[in-house]
């Protein structure tokens, strides 16, 4: 089994302003974001990750380094955030002031309409689908070798389907579109159907012969590690 532990990078100074932070502004997480990443790392301390894969953007890489506990970090550009083009760095209010009509149109079809000078949801879906396909191809090769070792070691069939946890650190829109691809839902609805809070815990699982769209959702946007015991565990 391939178990994908997916999270979004920690809080940045731009996150709190609700600026569109895509590919063109490459900033660090702030102190609150580091504390979020550390809290998730503590929650996942019992997990021994086989691989740690991150977006190439600094805020995701920094989060991955905190959570990876010294593991080798792999960076994949296909996990970069959506390119927001001319909307990069702007708040919702600023976009509405300058481009309200197109923004309303985009909200209805973010799958096929690209941000001005940037990407559409389908553009992002194409690269995350490629990422998942490569991940599953590599996992099938790994699984075949693990099954062969188990069969020839005398341990028996119980070891032929070991769990293989992989940590992936990316971004809000990218993660939500990845969930659409992995769960076979319409990319058009990624903004309506899924939430990806900073340093959340999301877990997907594939069997060895599954396709990218065959994932099972085990955990979605769990942020219990970021809340006090007396707080509602969602919201």
Residue frames relative to the residue before (quaternion, step in Angstrom):
aa qw qx qy qz dx dy dz
X 1.0000 0.0000 0.0000 0.0000 0.00 0.00 0.00
X 0.2444 -0.7286 0.6202 0.1573 3.52 -1.12 0.75
X 0.0808 -0.7926 0.6043 0.0097 3.56 -0.61 1.15
X 0.1439 -0.8057 0.5736 0.0333 3.55 -0.52 1.25
X 0.1459 -0.7611 0.6295 0.0560 3.55 -0.65 1.19
X 0.0838 -0.8329 0.5460 -0.0322 3.54 -0.36 1.33
X 0.0890 0.7896 -0.6057 0.0426 3.57 -0.99 0.79
X 0.4219 -0.6465 0.5716 0.2781 3.50 -1.39 0.26
X 0.6106 -0.5642 0.4102 0.3749 3.57 -1.13 0.63
X 0.6157 -0.5650 0.4132 0.3619 3.56 -1.27 0.38
X 0.7363 -0.4423 0.3105 0.4072 3.51 -1.38 0.27
X 0.1348 -0.7499 0.6411 0.0919 3.56 -1.20 0.70
X 0.6545 -0.4902 0.3772 0.4348 3.57 -1.23 0.16
X 0.6566 0.5036 -0.3098 0.4684 3.59 1.10 -0.63
X 0.5681 0.6102 -0.3876 0.3934 3.60 1.12 -0.58
X 0.6873 0.5003 -0.2899 0.4396 3.57 0.90 -0.91
X 0.6632 0.4723 -0.2954 0.4999 3.58 1.22 -0.45
X 0.3501 -0.7516 0.4691 0.3041 3.58 1.35 -0.19
X 0.2477 0.7416 -0.5682 0.2567 3.53 0.91 0.96
X 0.4806 -0.6235 0.5211 0.3297 3.56 -1.19 0.53
X 0.0399 -0.8126 0.5792 -0.0508 3.52 -0.31 1.33
X 0.0178 0.8371 -0.5430 0.0638 3.56 -0.16 1.30
X 0.8118 -0.2402 0.2054 0.4910 3.55 -0.69 -1.13
X 0.6969 0.5527 -0.2607 0.3754 3.56 1.11 -0.63
X 0.6976 0.3182 -0.2452 0.5933 3.58 1.29 -0.21
X 0.0719 -0.8371 0.5421 -0.0155 3.57 -0.26 1.25
X 0.1243 0.8285 -0.5262 0.1458 3.55 0.13 1.32
X 0.5756 -0.5873 0.4606 0.3340 3.52 -1.38 0.25
X 0.5099 -0.5455 0.5339 0.3968 3.52 -1.33 0.09
X 0.4286 -0.6921 0.5121 0.2741 3.58 -1.18 0.49
X 0.7589 -0.3781 0.2515 0.4668 3.57 -1.27 -0.07
X 0.6312 0.5146 -0.3344 0.4743 3.59 1.02 -0.75
X 0.6436 0.5249 -0.3166 0.4582 3.58 1.04 -0.77
X 0.6335 0.5131 -0.3310 0.4752 3.58 1.05 -0.71
X 0.6430 0.5075 -0.3296 0.4694 3.58 0.99 -0.76
X 0.6191 0.5354 -0.3426 0.4612 3.60 1.05 -0.71
X 0.6693 0.4933 -0.2995 0.4680 3.58 0.90 -0.93
X 0.6467 0.5155 -0.3164 0.4646 3.59 1.01 -0.80
X 0.6352 0.5247 -0.3319 0.4594 3.60 1.03 -0.75
X 0.6691 0.4700 -0.3073 0.4868 3.59 0.95 -0.80
X 0.6096 0.5466 -0.3510 0.4543 3.59 1.04 -0.71
X 0.6492 0.5026 -0.3228 0.4708 3.60 0.96 -0.80
X 0.6518 0.5202 -0.3217 0.4483 3.58 0.96 -0.81
X 0.7456 0.3854 -0.2004 0.5054 3.57 1.07 -0.79
X 0.2962 0.8037 -0.4798 0.1899 3.59 1.25 0.19
X 0.6760 0.4916 -0.3325 0.4367 3.69 0.92 -0.65
X 0.6268 0.5644 -0.3330 0.4216 3.59 1.23 -0.37
X 0.1940 -0.7551 0.6173 0.1055 3.55 -0.91 0.96
X 0.2214 -0.8157 0.5228 0.1108 3.58 -0.21 1.27
X 0.4211 -0.7032 0.5209 0.2383 3.51 -1.00 0.92
X 0.7803 0.0128 0.0053 0.6253 3.57 1.14 -0.73
X 0.1483 -0.7362 0.6499 0.1166 3.55 -1.28 0.51
X 0.0118 -0.8154 0.5750 -0.0660 3.57 -0.51 1.25
X 0.0465 -0.8212 0.5682 -0.0237 3.57 -0.85 0.98
X 0.5880 -0.4850 0.5039 0.4063 3.49 -1.37 0.21
X 0.5427 -0.6265 0.4493 0.3333 3.57 -1.19 0.47
X 0.5571 0.6245 -0.3960 0.3779 3.61 1.19 -0.31
X 0.6200 -0.6330 0.3206 0.3350 3.53 -0.95 0.98
X 0.6484 0.5390 -0.3402 0.4163 3.60 0.89 -0.83
X 0.6657 0.4663 -0.2988 0.5001 3.60 1.11 -0.65
X 0.6390 0.5270 -0.3316 0.4516 3.59 0.95 -0.84
X 0.6542 0.5157 -0.3156 0.4544 3.57 0.95 -0.86
X 0.6363 0.5151 -0.3172 0.4787 3.58 1.01 -0.81
X 0.6583 0.5135 -0.3060 0.4575 3.59 0.95 -0.88
X 0.6479 0.5199 -0.3279 0.4499 3.58 0.98 -0.76
X 0.6316 0.5138 -0.3328 0.4757 3.59 1.05 -0.72
X 0.7397 0.4261 -0.2294 0.4677 3.58 0.90 -0.91
X 0.6454 0.5886 -0.3164 0.3700 3.57 1.12 -0.64
X 0.2439 -0.8227 0.4863 0.1653 3.56 1.33 -0.23
X 0.7861 -0.3583 0.1674 0.4750 3.55 0.79 1.08
X 0.4659 0.6732 -0.4529 0.3528 3.61 1.25 0.02
X 0.5635 -0.5684 0.4605 0.3838 3.56 -1.22 0.39
X 0.2599 -0.7802 0.5560 0.1207 3.55 -0.78 1.09
X 0.1748 -0.7634 0.6151 0.0917 3.58 -0.87 1.01
X 0.1845 -0.7823 0.5864 0.1008 3.60 -0.89 0.92
X 0.0590 -0.7966 0.6016 -0.0067 3.57 -0.90 0.97
X 0.4019 -0.7494 0.4686 0.2394 3.63 -0.54 1.10
X 0.5640 0.6059 -0.3932 0.4003 3.61 1.18 -0.36
X 0.6577 0.5011 -0.3002 0.4757 3.59 1.27 -0.29
X 0.3944 0.7220 -0.4826 0.3004 3.59 1.26 0.10
X 0.5963 -0.5715 0.4214 0.3746 3.55 -1.21 0.52
X 0.6649 -0.4605 0.3994 0.4316 3.56 -1.30 0.33
X 0.3923 -0.6760 0.5697 0.2541 3.55 -1.10 0.76
X 0.2122 -0.8198 0.5243 0.0900 3.57 -0.42 1.25
X 0.3905 -0.7626 0.4580 0.2370 3.59 1.25 0.11
X 0.8484 -0.0719 0.0818 0.5180 3.58 -0.84 -1.03
X 0.6330 0.5342 -0.3381 0.4468 3.61 1.21 -0.33
X 0.4233 0.7236 -0.4585 0.2951 3.59 1.26 -0.18
X 0.8393 0.1926 -0.1659 0.4806 3.55 -0.94 0.97
X 0.6195 0.5521 -0.3462 0.4378 3.59 1.26 -0.09
X 0.4431 -0.6521 0.5429 0.2893 3.54 -1.20 0.56
X 0.6750 -0.4620 0.3668 0.4431 3.57 -1.29 0.19
X 0.6515 0.5239 -0.3228 0.4437 3.59 0.93 -0.86
X 0.6624 0.5023 -0.3098 0.4614 3.60 0.96 -0.80
X 0.6418 0.5078 -0.3249 0.4740 3.58 1.02 -0.76
X 0.6559 0.5085 -0.3176 0.4587 3.59 0.93 -0.87
X 0.6426 0.5294 -0.3276 0.4467 3.58 1.01 -0.73
X 0.7723 0.3752 -0.1891 0.4765 3.58 0.93 -0.89
X 0.8307 0.1246 0.0203 0.5423 3.60 1.03 -0.77
X 0.1178 0.8655 -0.4829 0.0613 3.57 1.08 0.76
X 0.6624 0.5266 -0.3284 0.4195 3.61 0.88 -0.87
X 0.6957 0.4439 -0.2866 0.4867 3.58 0.85 -0.90
X 0.5988 0.5614 -0.3676 0.4372 3.59 1.05 -0.69
X 0.6522 0.5002 -0.3213 0.4704 3.60 0.94 -0.82
X 0.6424 0.5094 -0.3187 0.4756 3.58 1.02 -0.78
X 0.6518 0.5223 -0.3067 0.4564 3.58 0.97 -0.89
X 0.6232 0.5557 -0.3424 0.4307 3.59 0.99 -0.80
X 0.6740 0.4966 -0.2925 0.4621 3.61 1.10 -0.63
X 0.8130 0.1010 -0.0270 0.5729 3.60 1.12 -0.59
X 0.0627 0.8411 -0.5344 0.0551 3.62 0.62 1.07
X 0.5323 0.6145 -0.4141 0.4093 3.57 1.27 -0.10
X 0.8062 0.2930 -0.1442 0.4933 3.61 0.80 -0.95
X 0.6826 0.4519 -0.2933 0.4938 3.60 1.16 -0.46
X 0.3139 -0.7521 0.5523 0.1756 3.57 -0.81 1.02
X 0.5385 -0.5403 0.5193 0.3852 3.53 -1.22 0.47
X 0.6081 -0.5863 0.3645 0.3920 3.65 -0.94 0.75
X 0.8341 0.0685 -0.0915 0.5396 3.57 -0.52 1.21
X 0.6993 0.4516 -0.2623 0.4880 3.58 1.27 0.15
X 0.7126 -0.4465 0.3478 0.4145 3.57 -1.13 -0.75
X 0.3714 -0.6567 0.6020 0.2617 3.51 -1.39 0.31
X 0.6721 -0.4649 0.3754 0.4373 3.55 -1.29 0.12
X 0.6487 0.5192 -0.3225 0.4534 3.58 1.01 -0.76
X 0.5894 0.5554 -0.3659 0.4586 3.59 1.11 -0.62
X 0.6782 0.4744 -0.2857 0.4832 3.57 0.92 -0.93
X 0.6265 0.5497 -0.3333 0.4408 3.58 1.01 -0.82
X 0.6293 0.5426 -0.3385 0.4415 3.59 0.99 -0.77
X 0.7219 0.4300 -0.2764 0.4665 3.60 0.86 -0.84
X 0.6652 0.4697 -0.3398 0.4705 3.63 0.99 -0.62
X 0.5904 0.5449 -0.3721 0.4649 3.61 1.14 -0.54
X 0.6297 0.5194 -0.3207 0.4804 3.58 1.06 -0.79
X 0.6328 0.5286 -0.3261 0.4624 3.58 1.00 -0.81
X 0.6904 0.4764 -0.2857 0.4634 3.59 0.83 -0.96
X 0.6299 0.5333 -0.3371 0.4529 3.58 1.01 -0.80
X 0.6696 0.4810 -0.3009 0.4793 3.60 0.93 -0.85
X 0.6261 0.5394 -0.3341 0.4533 3.57 1.03 -0.79
X 0.6917 0.4669 -0.2771 0.4762 3.58 0.93 -0.88
X 0.6093 0.5333 -0.3555 0.4668 3.61 1.05 -0.66
X 0.6624 0.4883 -0.3016 0.4816 3.57 0.93 -0.90
X 0.6490 0.5228 -0.3205 0.4502 3.58 1.02 -0.80
X 0.6228 0.5357 -0.3505 0.4498 3.60 1.00 -0.72
X 0.6469 0.4964 -0.3217 0.4812 3.58 1.01 -0.78
X 0.6408 0.5160 -0.3167 0.4720 3.57 0.99 -0.83
X 0.6624 0.5175 -0.3019 0.4499 3.57 0.94 -0.94
X 0.6365 0.5293 -0.3324 0.4519 3.60 0.99 -0.80
X 0.6631 0.4898 -0.3030 0.4781 3.57 0.98 -0.84
X 0.6574 0.5069 -0.3167 0.4589 3.60 0.96 -0.87
X 0.6480 0.5156 -0.3165 0.4627 3.58 1.01 -0.80
X 0.6410 0.5191 -0.3206 0.4658 3.56 1.02 -0.81
X 0.6553 0.5041 -0.3186 0.4636 3.59 0.92 -0.87
X 0.6558 0.5102 -0.3161 0.4579 3.58 0.98 -0.85
X 0.6768 0.5100 -0.2945 0.4417 3.57 0.95 -0.90
X 0.7507 0.3947 -0.2105 0.4862 3.58 1.07 -0.68
X 0.6267 0.5674 -0.3378 0.4138 3.57 1.29 -0.09
X 0.5236 -0.6491 0.4089 0.3705 3.55 1.27 -0.24
X 0.5140 0.6563 -0.4211 0.3574 3.60 1.26 0.08
X 0.4954 -0.6936 0.4139 0.3198 3.58 1.19 -0.26
X 0.7512 -0.4457 0.2792 0.3989 3.53 -1.38 0.09
X 0.5323 0.6618 -0.4139 0.3277 3.62 1.12 -0.45
X 0.7250 0.4253 -0.2465 0.4824 3.57 1.13 -0.53
X 0.4782 0.7051 -0.4300 0.2988 3.60 1.20 0.10
X 0.7696 0.2496 -0.1728 0.5618 3.63 1.19 -0.30
X 0.0422 0.8325 -0.5508 0.0422 3.61 0.57 1.07
X 0.4880 -0.6232 0.5152 0.3287 3.56 -1.21 0.51
X 0.0984 -0.7882 0.6063 0.0390 3.53 -1.05 0.79
X 0.1279 -0.8278 0.5421 0.0667 3.63 -0.11 1.21
X 0.0534 -0.7777 0.6262 -0.0123 3.55 -0.97 0.99
X 0.2745 -0.7608 0.5709 0.1409 3.57 -0.89 0.97
X 0.0347 -0.7789 0.6262 -0.0037 3.58 -0.92 0.97
X 0.0998 -0.7909 0.6035 0.0164 3.57 -0.81 1.08
X 0.1366 0.8005 -0.5688 0.1305 3.58 -0.58 1.13
X 0.6667 -0.5244 0.4141 0.3302 3.57 -1.11 -0.77
X 0.7300 -0.4736 0.2797 0.4057 3.55 -1.29 0.39
X 0.7485 0.3773 -0.2403 0.4896 3.62 0.52 -1.10
X 0.6354 0.5381 -0.3324 0.4429 3.58 0.94 -0.85
X 0.6733 0.4929 -0.3006 0.4619 3.58 0.89 -0.89
X 0.6658 0.5038 -0.3139 0.4521 3.58 0.92 -0.86
X 0.6539 0.4804 -0.3150 0.4924 3.58 1.03 -0.72
X 0.5989 0.5420 -0.3587 0.4679 3.60 1.06 -0.68
X 0.6416 0.5155 -0.3284 0.4634 3.61 0.99 -0.78
X 0.6175 0.5314 -0.3467 0.4649 3.60 1.01 -0.74
X 0.6684 0.4930 -0.2986 0.4701 3.57 0.88 -0.94
X 0.7117 0.4863 -0.2674 0.4308 3.59 0.77 -1.06
X 0.7625 0.3523 -0.1866 0.5096 3.59 1.06 -0.73
X 0.4959 -0.7102 0.3992 0.3005 3.58 1.28 0.21
X 0.4658 0.6556 -0.4658 0.3692 3.59 1.07 0.71
X 0.6553 -0.5439 0.3635 0.3777 3.57 -1.27 0.46
X 0.4706 -0.6867 0.4798 0.2769 3.58 -0.77 1.04
X 0.5504 0.6254 -0.3935 0.3886 3.60 1.10 -0.58
X 0.7406 0.4356 -0.2155 0.4641 3.58 1.09 -0.73
X 0.3462 0.7835 -0.4847 0.1769 3.60 1.18 0.10
X 0.6758 0.4836 -0.3024 0.4668 3.60 1.05 -0.66
X 0.6881 0.4833 -0.2720 0.4680 3.60 1.17 -0.53
X 0.7658 0.4426 -0.1991 0.4219 3.55 0.95 -0.92
X 0.8156 0.2361 -0.0849 0.5215 3.58 1.05 -0.71
X 0.1655 -0.7383 0.6464 0.0985 3.52 -1.28 0.64
X 0.0268 -0.7738 0.6326 0.0197 3.55 -1.11 0.77
X 0.1603 -0.8012 0.5744 0.0489 3.54 -0.13 1.35
X 0.6410 -0.5070 0.3897 0.4246 3.56 -1.24 0.34
X 0.8664 0.0452 -0.0628 0.4934 3.55 -1.09 0.89
X 0.2896 0.7547 -0.5321 0.2519 3.57 1.01 0.79
X 0.3703 -0.6843 0.5714 0.2608 3.54 -1.34 0.16
X 0.0763 0.7563 -0.6421 0.0998 3.55 -0.68 1.21
X 0.0551 -0.8156 0.5759 -0.0114 3.59 -0.84 0.96
X 0.0564 -0.7755 0.6288 -0.0098 3.55 -0.90 1.06
X 0.1130 -0.8039 0.5811 0.0581 3.58 -1.12 0.58
X 0.0994 -0.7638 0.6367 0.0371 3.52 -1.14 0.86
X 0.3844 -0.6440 0.5993 0.2799 3.54 -1.24 0.56
X 0.7265 -0.4919 0.2638 0.4008 3.56 -1.23 0.48
X 0.7701 0.3623 -0.1961 0.4871 3.62 0.98 -0.76
X 0.4228 0.7281 -0.4551 0.2898 3.60 1.24 0.18
X 0.4291 -0.6426 0.5686 0.2821 3.52 -1.36 0.38
X 0.7077 -0.4511 0.3033 0.4513 3.64 -1.18 0.25
X 0.7335 0.4377 -0.2404 0.4610 3.60 0.97 -0.82
X 0.5849 0.6149 -0.3536 0.3935 3.62 1.25 0.12
X 0.3460 0.7765 -0.4812 0.2138 3.61 1.19 0.21
X 0.2869 -0.6848 0.6361 0.2101 3.50 -1.34 0.46
X 0.3311 -0.7334 0.5599 0.1977 3.58 -0.93 0.91
X 0.1631 -0.8008 0.5723 0.0671 3.58 -0.62 1.15
X 0.7780 0.0011 0.0441 0.6268 3.58 1.04 -0.85
X 0.0580 -0.8014 0.5950 0.0192 3.59 -1.00 0.85
X 0.8715 -0.1123 0.0524 0.4746 3.56 -0.82 1.11
X 0.2226 0.7733 -0.5497 0.2243 3.57 0.88 0.99
X 0.0029 -0.8137 0.5802 -0.0348 3.60 -0.70 1.10
X 0.2083 0.8157 -0.5157 0.1587 3.58 1.16 0.57
X 0.6402 0.5448 -0.3211 0.4362 3.60 1.09 -0.69
X 0.6849 0.4640 -0.2766 0.4889 3.61 1.25 -0.29
X 0.6863 0.4762 -0.2694 0.4792 3.61 1.26 -0.08
X 0.5325 -0.6017 0.4883 0.3405 3.52 -1.25 0.51
X 0.6495 -0.5423 0.3699 0.3837 3.54 -1.23 0.50
X 0.7154 0.4434 -0.2566 0.4752 3.61 1.10 -0.63
X 0.5678 0.5891 -0.3930 0.4197 3.62 1.25 0.18
X 0.5622 -0.5385 0.4890 0.3934 3.56 -1.26 0.44
X 0.4275 -0.7535 0.4356 0.2443 3.66 -0.74 0.95
X 0.7214 0.3010 -0.2661 0.5641 3.61 1.17 0.34
X 0.5427 0.6342 -0.4482 0.3199 3.56 -1.33 0.02
